[in-house]
Amino acid sequence: MVRSSQKTRKPHRGRTIESYTGSKASGARLARSRKPRTVTSDASDVQAELVPDVTVANGPAGAFVDARRLPSEDYVTETLRQTTGMLGVASRPKVVNFAERTKEHRRASARVIALRALVAVAVVAALVALFWLLFFSSVFRLETNRIEVSGANEWVSASTIHKIADQQSGKSLFMVSTNDVAEQLKDIPGVSQAKVTKHFPKAMSVEVTAQRPAAMLKSGDTLVAVDSDARVLNSVTAKDVSGIPVIETKDAQASLKNRSIKEALAILGALPESMRQSITKVTAETQDSVTTVLDDGARVIVWGDSSQLKLKMAVVDKIINDPKVIGNKQQVDVSAPLKPIIK
C-alpha cells in the first residue's frame, strides 16, 4: 500500500523545493493540465456530458490508492479519442517527412526553373523569327522592277540614276537608308536635289531635280557641259546646247581647276533662265572679273565674283529694266553692289 500523500523538502541553492508524491498531488496537477473536453451544441447551447479522462487519478484526497485497481493508461487510445473529429473520424496529427518535403521542394523548384527556361527560349525564338522576317525574308525585299525614277532629263539620264538606286535591290526595305541613297544621287553631275521614298512592302521611288548645264566649256571645236559645281555631265553628245552660256578656254578639262572658271560657273548656275537665254558670251580673265554679254552686246554685266550674288542680281534687274535708270548706256558694273557703276 502507498500513502496517499507524502511531503518532503529538498534544499536547492538556498531555495526550498517541495516535492509532492502520491495520488493527491499528482491527481490535482494532472487535472489542471488535462482539462476535460466539452462539446457544445449550437442548437441547444447545453454542455454535453464530460468524458472521463483515464490519465487522471480520481479519489478522495488523503485516501489510500490501490495501484492494482487503477485503470491502465493507454496513451495511444486516449490520444486517438482526444483527436476524434465531430463526425467521429479520427484526425490524427500529421507526420511530416522532411526528406520527402525536401524532394518535393526540389521538384517544385525544378519545375519553376524549367518553366522560366521555356519562356525565355520562346521569347528568344520569337525575336529571332521577327528579326528574320523583317531583315532576311522575301516579304520586305526590294525588287528591281519596283524601283521608280523621275526627274531625269537629257543631261542626267534615268539609267545613271537607276545604276545607283538598283544597288539596293535584294535588300530588305528596313536595311535601305534613304539618306545614303539620296547623297549618292546628289553626287551625279547635274543633280541638285534628290528624294528617296520607301513604299512597303517591296517598292521604292526616286525623285531627282536635274538641272541643265551651267555652261559649256569650249576648247577649239570641243564642247564640255558642266554644272554649277564644275562637274562634267555624263553625256553631252547630240544634245541641244541652245540657251546654254559658252565659256571659251584653252583646255576645258584643265580649266575646271581654275578659280575664275569656278566663280563664273557659280554665277551662271544661279542666274534666272530668262537671263541665261540671252547670254551670248562669258569671260572670266580673273576670279574678280566675271563678265556676261547679253544679246550680242546690247548689255554687258560685270559681276566681279560670286559673293553677294542675290543682291547683285536684284540690282542688275532693277537697272536694266528701268529705262530712266539705264538710259542709252550698255554696261552695268555690280562688283560692288551697293555702288553700281553704269557706263
GULO-238634 format. One line per field, with one value per residue (C-alpha): residue number from 1; z, x, y. Coordinates in pm, 1 decimal. Each point is the difference from the previous one (the first is absolute). Example, Ala and Ser with C-alpha at 12.3 -4.5 7.8 and 13.67 -1.06 7.14 Angstrom:
# GULO-238634
seq = 1,2
pz = 780.0,-66.0
px = 1230.0,137.0
py = -450.0,344.0
***
This chain:
# GULO-238634
seq = 1,2,3,4,5,6,7,8,9,10,11,12,13,14,15,16,17,18,19,20,21,22,23,24,25,26,27,28,29,30,31,32,33,34,35,36,37,38,39,40,41,42,43,44,45,46,47,48,49,50,51,52,53,54,55,56,57,58,59,60,61,62,63,64,65,66,67,68,69,70,71,72,73,74,75,76,77,78,79,80,81,82,83,84,85,86,87,88,89,90,91,92,93,94,95,96,97,98,99,100,101,102,103,104,105,106,107,108,109,110,111,112,113,114,115,116,117,118,119,120,121,122,123,124,125,126,127,128,129,130,131,132,133,134,135,136,137,138,139,140,141,142,143,144,145,146,147,148,149,150,151,152,153,154,155,156,157,158,159,160,161,162,163,164,165,166,167,168,169,170,171,172,173,174,175,176,177,178,179,180,181,182,183,184,185,186,187,188,189,190,191,192,193,194,195,196,197,198,199,200,201,202,203,204,205,206,207,208,209,210,211,212,213,214,215,216,217,218,219,220,221,222,223,224,225,226,227,228,229,230,231,232,233,234,235,236,237,238,239,240,241,242,243,244,245,246,247,248,249,250,251,252,253,254,255,256,257,258,259,260,261,262,263,264,265,266,267,268,269,270,271,272,273,274,275,276,277,278,279,280,281,282,283,284,285,286,287,288,289,290,291,292,293,294,295,296,297,298,299,300,301,302,303,304,305,306,307,308,309,310,311,312,313,314,315,316,317,318,319,320,321,322,323,324,325,326,327,328,329,330,331,332,333,334,335,336,337,338,339,340,341,342,343
pz = 0.0,-71.1,208.0,-183.0,72.9,119.2,19.9,-7.6,-35.6,-193.3,31.1,-332.4,-4.4,285.0,-118.6,123.5,-261.0,110.0,-159.7,13.9,-42.9,16.6,-160.6,145.9,-142.4,-332.1,-45.5,62.0,-236.9,-277.7,42.9,-49.8,-303.8,-170.5,4.5,-98.1,-355.5,-43.0,-302.2,-44.9,-211.0,-214.5,13.8,373.6,132.1,275.8,123.9,-77.3,246.4,70.5,-115.5,281.7,-53.1,75.1,51.5,312.3,337.5,180.5,373.3,325.6,114.7,251.6,-74.1,-67.2,-365.2,-114.6,-307.0,-114.6,-33.6,-204.6,-364.9,-246.3,-173.9,-370.5,-132.7,-363.3,51.0,199.5,-267.3,-268.4,212.9,61.7,-368.9,-120.5,-222.5,5.5,-240.3,197.4,-237.8,172.8,-105.1,67.2,26.2,-331.8,-8.7,-203.4,-199.0,-47.0,-260.8,-215.0,54.6,-113.8,-310.7,-69.4,41.9,-237.0,-256.5,26.1,-39.9,-299.8,-157.6,53.4,-151.4,-294.6,-55.4,8.6,-238.8,-234.9,6.3,-66.5,-291.9,-141.9,24.6,-166.1,-274.2,-60.1,-22.5,-239.3,-216.5,-3.7,-85.7,-286.1,-125.0,-6.5,-132.6,-188.6,-125.3,-340.9,150.7,10.5,-267.1,-246.6,-359.9,-294.1,-209.1,289.6,0.1,-167.2,-119.3,-92.6,-79.6,-251.4,-306.7,-304.7,214.6,294.0,-132.8,178.9,-49.9,202.1,283.9,-21.2,21.6,352.9,112.1,-124.5,235.9,277.3,-183.8,188.0,340.8,258.2,-3.6,369.6,-95.4,-274.2,109.1,-203.0,114.1,-124.5,-337.3,-32.2,74.1,-266.1,-252.0,76.2,-101.8,-355.8,-207.6,-75.4,296.6,247.5,217.5,58.1,200.3,71.3,140.6,107.6,-77.5,203.3,-44.3,-311.6,-190.0,-2.3,-190.2,-93.9,-95.3,-113.2,-104.9,-303.0,-123.7,-341.9,-34.1,162.1,-301.1,-289.9,7.6,-353.2,-97.8,-376.2,-143.4,322.6,233.9,355.1,203.8,367.5,291.8,255.0,215.6,-290.1,-55.2,-351.7,-94.9,-93.6,-361.5,-228.7,-347.2,-234.2,259.1,-59.1,138.1,-103.1,288.2,191.9,67.9,-161.1,159.1,-227.6,148.6,-118.9,169.7,121.1,244.9,145.9,35.7,246.9,262.0,-75.8,268.7,-254.4,-188.1,324.1,89.9,-346.3,25.0,343.1,-138.1,-316.7,193.8,222.8,-274.3,-98.3,-317.8,-176.9,37.1,-82.9,-329.3,-103.5,89.9,-313.2,155.2,332.7,98.4,322.1,-23.8,379.7,287.5,66.1,-357.0,-116.2,-282.2,-205.0,-333.1,-69.2,-343.4,-198.9,194.8,70.2,370.1,179.7,364.5,210.6,298.4,158.7,213.3,132.1,337.0,88.4,-312.3,93.2,65.8,-324.5,-201.2,161.8,-84.3,-360.7,-46.3,132.6,-222.0,-335.6,21.5,82.2,-312.9,215.6,182.3,-280.0,-270.4,-304.8,193.4,-44.2,285.3,361.2,254.8,321.2,133.5,289.1,11.9,239.3,-241.9,-351.7,-295.8,-322.5,-317.5
px = 0.0,116.5,-68.8,-233.9,219.1,349.2,175.0,376.5,224.0,323.1,255.2,112.7,235.4,-160.8,-351.4,-244.4,-172.1,-301.0,-50.6,-336.3,-53.3,-312.5,-334.2,-116.3,274.6,30.4,-374.5,-35.5,284.7,-120.5,-353.2,123.1,216.3,-248.7,-335.1,-301.7,-122.7,-354.5,-228.6,-239.1,-310.1,-76.6,-371.6,-53.9,318.9,5.8,326.5,34.1,102.2,369.1,198.7,218.4,371.8,181.2,323.2,-127.7,-22.4,-331.0,-67.5,-42.8,290.6,220.6,-136.6,211.3,21.3,30.0,219.0,-130.3,-349.6,110.9,-110.0,280.7,113.7,-28.4,146.2,-45.9,-373.4,-33.5,180.4,-227.9,-306.2,108.8,67.0,-331.2,-182.8,-365.7,-101.5,181.3,292.8,332.5,210.4,342.3,290.9,176.8,338.2,242.6,262.3,270.3,185.3,-314.0,-73.1,353.5,-40.3,-338.4,147.2,282.9,-245.3,-209.5,312.1,104.7,-343.8,21.3,348.8,-111.1,-302.9,212.9,250.8,-282.8,-138.3,347.2,54.7,-341.6,75.8,340.3,-152.3,-269.1,260.4,214.5,-302.5,-99.9,355.8,13.1,-342.0,91.2,355.4,58.8,-330.8,-143.5,-302.5,171.0,264.9,42.4,-52.3,177.9,-314.5,-167.8,253.9,-146.6,213.6,-124.8,161.8,261.3,72.1,223.3,303.3,-67.5,-120.0,-238.9,245.8,260.7,-247.8,-109.5,361.6,16.0,-353.2,16.2,289.6,-259.7,-190.8,-23.9,28.8,-272.9,-161.1,85.0,369.2,-20.9,113.7,-185.5,244.2,301.5,-165.2,-95.1,357.1,133.5,-248.5,108.1,352.9,-123.7,101.5,-308.8,-206.3,-69.4,-258.5,-109.6,-283.0,-31.1,-320.5,-62.6,-335.1,-61.1,17.4,225.7,19.0,200.3,-28.3,281.6,-66.3,286.4,27.8,229.2,127.6,123.6,371.2,108.8,225.5,177.8,377.4,126.0,351.0,43.0,-286.1,-61.9,-285.3,-8.1,-320.1,56.7,-230.0,28.0,233.2,250.6,-92.6,-4.9,-338.8,-11.1,-103.8,1.0,-0.9,-284.8,-164.4,-166.5,237.2,-202.3,-59.6,299.3,280.4,333.8,339.4,301.3,308.2,330.5,-47.5,-351.0,107.0,286.8,-213.1,-231.3,270.5,25.8,-148.7,-129.6,-191.9,-150.5,-118.3,-152.8,-183.6,-137.0,-139.8,-142.3,-165.7,-184.8,-131.7,-369.0,-73.2,-124.5,340.1,190.8,-186.1,126.6,369.1,215.2,347.5,169.7,350.2,186.8,356.7,26.9,-216.2,-109.9,-88.5,-271.8,-191.3,-304.3,-105.9,-374.0,-166.3,325.1,124.1,-325.2,77.6,325.8,-14.0,315.2,-65.6,342.2,-6.5,-288.6,-27.1,-329.8,-146.7,-366.4,52.1,191.2,-277.8,-262.8,201.0,56.1,-367.7,-101.5,243.4,-38.6,-379.8,-38.3,58.6,29.9,293.0,183.5,-74.7,218.3,284.1,106.2,228.2,-98.8,273.2,-132.1,327.6,-79.7,-381.5,-62.3,176.5,-85.4,170.6,-190.1,195.4
py = 0.0,351.0,306.1,235.9,296.9,55.7,336.2,45.5,301.2,0.7,280.2,151.3,298.9,184.2,-74.6,-261.8,-216.7,-192.1,-340.8,-156.9,-368.0,-193.7,-3.5,331.8,219.7,-181.3,-7.9,370.4,89.4,-229.6,131.4,352.8,-84.8,-228.2,171.3,-210.8,59.4,133.9,4.2,291.7,-29.4,301.8,-77.9,-47.3,161.6,-271.5,-142.4,-370.7,-265.8,-0.4,-302.7,-136.1,41.5,-327.0,183.1,180.0,-185.7,44.9,-43.6,184.6,203.7,-178.6,-349.0,-301.9,-101.4,-357.3,19.3,-338.2,145.8,299.5,-15.3,-63.5,319.7,-76.8,323.2,-103.5,-59.7,320.8,202.1,-143.0,77.4,356.4,60.9,-141.2,248.0,103.6,-278.5,-267.1,-14.8,8.9,297.6,-132.9,240.8,36.4,-165.7,213.5,-184.5,261.2,-205.3,-21.8,369.4,85.5,-212.3,157.6,349.2,-87.4,-135.0,318.7,215.4,-206.2,48.4,377.8,12.0,-211.4,223.1,314.6,-154.7,-98.7,356.2,144.6,-237.6,89.7,374.8,-41.4,-213.9,262.4,278.3,-201.7,-76.1,368.1,106.8,-249.1,110.5,368.9,-16.5,-326.1,-134.5,80.3,175.0,342.3,-60.6,288.4,-109.7,162.7,35.7,184.4,287.1,308.8,294.5,347.8,336.6,-113.9,214.9,-3.8,85.6,-229.8,-333.7,-233.3,-285.2,188.6,42.6,-364.7,-110.3,140.6,-81.5,-359.5,-69.5,-25.4,-270.1,-330.1,164.5,28.1,343.5,22.4,-16.1,265.1,346.8,262.3,270.2,-194.2,-62.2,369.4,109.6,-235.1,138.4,357.8,-94.7,-49.8,307.4,207.0,-127.4,277.0,-178.5,-358.2,-155.3,-372.0,-152.9,-358.8,-161.7,-312.1,-283.1,-18.5,332.3,323.8,328.1,240.8,361.6,225.4,362.1,-1.8,331.2,96.5,74.8,324.3,59.1,-161.2,11.4,48.1,-101.8,11.5,-201.7,-191.5,87.3,-133.6,38.6,77.5,80.5,280.8,-211.8,-34.8,-367.3,-140.5,-143.3,-365.3,39.1,303.6,-148.3,93.4,221.6,335.7,266.8,302.0,241.0,-135.8,254.8,-80.3,70.0,-14.2,-163.1,-137.5,-336.3,-91.0,-270.2,199.9,313.0,-179.0,51.1,369.7,225.7,252.3,-274.4,-128.7,351.5,43.6,-336.1,89.9,328.7,-154.9,-282.8,248.2,229.5,-22.2,-190.8,315.2,165.4,-317.8,-23.4,345.0,-57.8,-15.3,13.3,-53.5,108.8,-69.8,125.8,11.4,-120.8,359.8,94.3,-238.1,172.4,-100.4,147.6,10.3,10.1,31.3,301.5,184.1,-36.1,-82.2,-106.4,1.1,-228.9,-10.0,-320.5,-211.9,175.5,178.1,-153.5,44.5,371.5,41.4,-166.7,224.5,314.3,-110.5,-85.5,342.1,192.1,-174.0,-10.2,370.8,219.3,308.7,-156.2,-181.2,257.7,-60.9,-152.7,-362.1,-110.9,-61.7,-73.2,-158.9,-134.2,239.2,-41.8,290.0,235.5,-122.3,168.5,63.0,76.5
***
